[in-house]
Amino acid sequence: MVPVEYYTGLSIILFTLGAVGVLVRRNAIVVFMSIELMLNSANLAFVSFARNYEAMSGQVFVFFVIAVAAAEVAVGLALIVAIFHSKRSIDIDQIHSMKG
């Protein structure tokens, strides 16, 4: 059995990589992928602690996080496509107004 500290360490590393991706990158798609990486690292922590303490509440909470993440991706990608059609760019620095 793998100790929970390994899962927690991996979760911290993944969350840090996601946060760096959100702060450093200017491409909207990469920013959304980084946010998904951060959500998945939180899911890993929830599942590892739920398994360690033999409680199902952490794993049930992960299903809600996955559902919210799927909705966020659907809405986010629709916004990115709409912005690309109007501005011809998905660079976050070039998008300062939403009016057409």
Secondary structure in CASP SS format (residue, H / E / C, confidence):
PFRMAT SS
TARGET T0000
AUTHOR 0000-0000-0000
METHOD secondary structure of the structure
MODEL  1
M C 1.00
V C 1.00
P C 1.00
V H 1.00
E H 1.00
Y H 1.00
Y H 1.00
T H 1.00
G H 1.00
L H 1.00
S H 1.00
I H 1.00
I H 1.00
L H 1.00
F H 1.00
T H 1.00
L H 1.00
G H 1.00
A H 1.00
V H 1.00
G H 1.00
V H 1.00
L H 1.00
V H 1.00
R C 1.00
R C 1.00
N E 1.00
A H 1.00
I H 1.00
V H 1.00
V H 1.00
F H 1.00
M H 1.00
S H 1.00
I H 1.00
E H 1.00
L H 1.00
M H 1.00
L H 1.00
N H 1.00
S H 1.00
A H 1.00
N H 1.00
L H 1.00
A H 1.00
F H 1.00
V H 1.00
S H 1.00
F H 1.00
A H 1.00
R H 1.00
N H 1.00
Y C 1.00
E C 1.00
A C 1.00
M C 1.00
S H 1.00
G H 1.00
Q H 1.00
V H 1.00
F H 1.00
V H 1.00
F H 1.00
F H 1.00
V H 1.00
I H 1.00
A H 1.00
V H 1.00
A H 1.00
A H 1.00
A H 1.00
E H 1.00
V H 1.00
A H 1.00
V H 1.00
G H 1.00
L H 1.00
A H 1.00
L H 1.00
I H 1.00
V H 1.00
A H 1.00
I H 1.00
F H 1.00
H H 1.00
S H 1.00
K H 1.00
R C 1.00
S C 1.00
I C 1.00
D E 1.00
I H 1.00
D H 1.00
Q H 1.00
I C 1.00
H C 1.00
S C 1.00
M C 1.00
K C 1.00
G C 1.00
END
